[in-house]
Amino acid sequence: MSNPATHTHNVKKDDSMLRQKNMLSEYYRRVSFAHEEGKKVVYSFVPGNLTELFLTFDLVPVYPEINALQNGMRKVSARYIQTAEKIGHSEDVCTYVKCDIGMLLEGNKGPTGERIPEPDLLFLSYTGCFTFLKWFENLACHYGAPVALLHTPYQGDGTITQNMRDYMVRQLRDEIIPQLESISGKKFDEERLRSMLRLSAQAEEDLVAVLQSARLRPSPIDAYFGGVYYIGPIFTAFRGTQECVDYYAELRREIEERAAHGLGPVTPDGEMAEERYRLVVEGPPNWTSFRDFWKMFYDEGAVIVASTYTKVGGVYDTGFRHNPDDPLGTLADYCMGCYTNLNLPSRVNLLQRYIDEYQADGFLVNSIKSCNSFAAGELLMLRELEKRTGKPGGFIESDLVDPRYFSAANIKTRLESYLQMIEQKRKGKVH
Amino acid sequence: MGFYLGIDLGSTTSKAVVLDEDEQIVGRGLTNTRSNYEVAASLAQEEALVNARFYYLRRELEKSESGAPGCEQLFQQLESDFRLEQHLFRVNRLHETCLEALENSSALHLLSSARSALDAIFTECREEAVRDFDLHQADRSRFFRDIIGSQYMALAEKHSTRTLPYDFLLNIYDRSILKEENRSVGFTFESALGAARNRTAAHFPQHASLLQTVASRVLERPLEVLACVGTGYGRQRLPFPKEQIRSEILCHGLGAHYFFPATRTVLDIGGQDTKAIQVDDEGVVTSFQMNDRCAAGCGRYLGYIADELNIGLHELGPLAMQSRRSVRITSTCTVFAGAELRDRLSLGDSREDILAGLHRAITLRAMSLLSRSGGVFNEFTFTGGVAKNSAAVKALSQLIAENYGERKLNIHPDSIYTGAVGAALYARRASSDRKAA
């Protein structure tokens, strides 16, 4: 096996990366001064977030999941988790929750070191993750902040019915919007929402083009490790803004240029020189050893051509776009369509589609120890996909932000074995 | 003649296998890994090559004296004498290391009495080795450290006095054995064989010239390793290029297929991890599952239990087999193994019943991995150190029969070498690919 690394030093950071970095630091600054600047703060989860709606009311959104994963990448999650365990959260509780609660107990210093203000509202859109409910219950208890619950019906039979849609629109119109009006002291401006949704759709178009560039050989992107950066702005506080549109336009230009030159993805360890394996990945990544984890794939020349994790804040590559002509209906569709709100058969169908469309050599599950929402049923999905596609499935285990669950040697053994297994299958005999 | 070498660096033991061009196993090497993978790899490899030379030596012997009575006996004596020479070499080297450690210690007032004690201890160790070496050889799971350790400790107790405390002698040993274990072989095959031959000739003077002829024929035969592949937990530490490192899961699959071509499901319970592997009719892995980062229920767990009970690892299975009423154990946590055991003992359960329960608990964990990998198909092959444990095998057979029906269970006497055999086969195939290209 040749080492795919050609340039291990002086990795060029793309302009879009720098742009995103600046956007994020500016965002965290805005968050930390929100109350001083007279703004209200609303906490929300990524799946089913209604960022455009919040921004319509000039509310400042905060995403506890993002803080947790950022803290994981910055290697402070272990301490926060222990702090949360000290007050009685068990070892098996979702580590995002414990990381967030630990951060709260230690003064709510965010990933940039700036203080995250207390919430004026906890906006809870239930999208397939029961833990979300309990998480905000805990925060509500701690802060005494009100909770706005948008109940998103689960796609239990794999479809969105008119009834489900009406139910959500009614909640938005009769409950959520009045609550947002009362918190912000502003009247709902539907026109403003429409214009934001127009910008959302524009950015979504470019995001999909970026994600689908992985159909090329070699793929110019890594749709999992690189993908988590690509979804950053649109899954969080920027959807519906001009900044977001500009970011995705620039990203798309960069990727199209890479594709035109037949280049592989940029990784922290250099450019991927040879694409040896094309994989589809199910499940969130590990954040505490994110770079080491990525490097294991990079070292083997394995590129992720599609992933489901990059769909938790919205599945856009099957056609959904925010529709400015139906502002509340489109928010309902968005929430119900998030990956976390899909049932197992729909997830299997989506994965199968990825394996076929992206000409993957196989698919890999990264099963998250502390996330039952994701992990339950993943082995069944794997078996079903093996049956349907004839492609080998792989299974590794790690965690979101608890470094105690990350064993590099174990994951490396499994990953290498899996890739060698693909290699053998390709050759059709023992070599 | 060319050979193919496979090395399996396990977390507990390191294994090496030499295959000839017909894919026959001609040499096997086994050593304890301790903490140094590099040394373990070189020791296992060296032993496998020595073993391969003896394989040819036996063939030469059979050729020249075919049908002659005592041929096998002669061979066994020579091999045993060779091992004795190896052992004595290490005893001497350890002796020197202990003396150096003594010189470097600050206890100047003990220098002369300790020196005499060490000389006496090692003289007795050597004498005992010459007297009872075959006895020690009978149990191949005992490595140099195990044999010399128990001798040294007993003798140190005997030679300690009020002024020369036992702890002082023990400390000298502890420091020295670590150094000794981290050394490579240190002698040539030729010199050790020469010494062994003299020893054997003393027993069989009538065969002295035969031994000489056979030995020189074997020494003339060059041992050329054509290709080498490494695998196992410590594989990253091998000084091999990446293409010569193979996943242990693939090696186990192929190795199991080598021993039992009809194998479809393989279970390997090693020191650090447990693997459930499905293979096709060519030994190609089609699916696998292994334990996560927690090594609960792996071989190491049994090791802790044995330490806790102060018995040998190999005694666990037979003890558990004597159980009449297995105790239900829920935790297979390696860290808490000792606590669980003491808990149970304090509740009045017998050692045998607790051990039976422990074996069932680790087997249940393996069953979960098996089912997650796709199930148990005919034929089923059990490998790894734990496959040597009769109680684990019994519990596994029962659970498989209960859950999957009757399955043919294979355990090869060379099962500990399964990964190394797979690695050697990969070496052989990679090499023939190169030739074809």
Boltz contact constraints between the chains, C-beta under 6 A:
constraints:
  - contact:
      token1: [A, 1]
      token2: [B, 242]
      max_distance: 6.0
  - contact:
      token1: [A, 1]
      token2: [B, 243]
      max_distance: 6.0
  - contact:
      token1: [A, 379]
      token2: [B, 372]
      max_distance: 6.0
  - contact:
      token1: [A, 397]
      token2: [B, 292]
      max_distance: 6.0
  - contact:
      token1: [A, 407]
      token2: [B, 293]
      max_distance: 6.0
  - contact:
      token1: [A, 410]
      token2: [B, 293]
      max_distance: 6.0
  - contact:
      token1: [A, 416]
      token2: [B, 247]
      max_distance: 6.0
  - contact:
      token1: [A, 417]
      token2: [B, 247]
      max_distance: 6.0
  - contact:
      token1: [A, 417]
      token2: [B, 249]
      max_distance: 6.0
  - contact:
      token1: [A, 420]
      token2: [B, 247]
      max_distance: 6.0
  - contact:
      token1: [A, 420]
      token2: [B, 250]
      max_distance: 6.0
  - contact:
      token1: [A, 421]
      token2: [B, 285]
      max_distance: 6.0
  - contact:
      token1: [A, 424]
      token2: [B, 284]
      max_distance: 6.0
  - contact:
      token1: [A, 430]
      token2: [B, 282]
      max_distance: 6.0
  - contact:
      token1: [A, 430]
      token2: [B, 283]
      max_distance: 6.0
  - contact:
      token1: [A, 430]
      token2: [B, 284]
      max_distance: 6.0
  - contact:
      token1: [A, 431]
      token2: [B, 429]
      max_distance: 6.0
